[in-house]
């Protein structure tokens, strides 16, 4: 790979070449779909467990995903970079008077992309507002701790990236 930071982190039992190839394939697939990445979730042991649930940070959930009125949630449709369709259940639960957002049903995606703890679930948006998902090996850039991104206030709009639509085309 040209950029050393995009080199996959080594993992026992997996060839470095195949992990690097997986990173390139996901990036190429996103480019072909003209999808813009809005969130990359390194999988925790809880995310990668057999439950198929992935915790979505509140700031990301409230900025990019549809508003939820009911805790039991809604179906969210997505396509992966290989053309496979998924239906996740996007919901929340109340935790200390705040909301904790979850994407359920991600186990199938994790298996399709052979994801393990530390690998990255990619969330992207096509120009039509539809959701694209993928999984890729963790890269050296992922291992470097990045400072948290400050979420713009509601009155500030979408920040430097410009106005962004919620998934499905609804304006936030």
Secondary structure, 3 states (H helix, E strand, C coil): CCCHHHCECCECCECHHHHHHHHHHHHHHHHHCCCEEEEEEECCCCCCCCCCCEEECHHHHHHHCCCCCCCCCEEEEEEECCCCEEEEEEEEEEECCEEEEEEECCHHHHHHCCCCCCCEEEEEECCCCCEEEEEECCEHHHHCCCCCCCCCCHHHCCHHHCCCECHHHCEC
